[in-house]
Amino acid sequence: MKYRISIEQDEDGVFVAHCPTLPGCISQGKTRQKAVENIMDSIKIKGYLESLKKHGEPIHH
C-alpha cells in the first residue's frame, strides 16, 4: 500500500511527518530524510496498520 505523507519543519528546525489518511500517525526527525524513515517505520513496523486491523478500524488508502 502507498500512503501520502506530509512533512513540515517546526519552529525548532525539526521535521515533522504525518500521514493524513492515518489519523494520529505522526513522527519526526532532525532531517527531512530521517522524518520520512521514521514515519515509514511508524506505518509499517510499529504496527499502526496492525492496530487498526485488530480493533476493526477502517484502513484508508
C-alpha positions in Angstrom: 0.0 0.0 0.0 1.1 3.5 -0.7 0.3 6.5 1.6 0.9 10.2 1.1 2.8 11.8 3.9 3.2 15.5 4.8 6.4 17.0 6.1 6.8 20.4 7.8 9.7 21.9 9.6 8.7 23.2 13.1 10.0 26.4 14.8 12.9 24.4 16.4 14.0 23.1 13.0 12.7 19.6 13.5 11.0 17.9 10.6 7.5 16.6 11.5 5.9 14.0 9.3 2.3 12.7 9.4 0.1 10.6 7.2 -3.2 12.4 6.7 -5.1 9.2 5.9 -3.9 7.6 9.1 -5.1 9.8 12.0 -2.6 10.0 14.8 0.3 8.6 12.8 3.0 11.2 13.4 6.8 11.1 13.6 9.7 13.4 13.3 13.4 13.7 12.5 16.4 16.1 12.6 16.5 15.9 8.8 13.7 15.5 6.1 15.1 12.1 5.2 15.1 10.9 8.8 11.5 12.1 9.2 10.5 10.1 6.2 12.3 7.0 7.5 10.6 7.4 10.9 7.1 7.8 9.6 7.5 4.8 7.3 8.6 2.8 10.4 5.6 4.1 12.3 3.3 3.0 9.5 4.8 -0.4 8.8 6.9 -1.7 11.7 5.4 -0.2 14.8 2.1 -1.6 14.0 -0.2 1.3 13.2 -1.9 -0.7 10.5 -1.9 -3.9 12.6 -3.6 -1.9 15.4 -6.3 -0.7 13.1 -7.0 -4.2 11.9 -7.0 -5.6 15.5 -9.6 -3.0 16.5 -11.7 -3.3 13.4 -11.0 0.2 12.3 -11.1 1.1 8.6 -7.8 1.5 6.7 -8.0 4.3 4.1 -5.8 4.2 1.0 
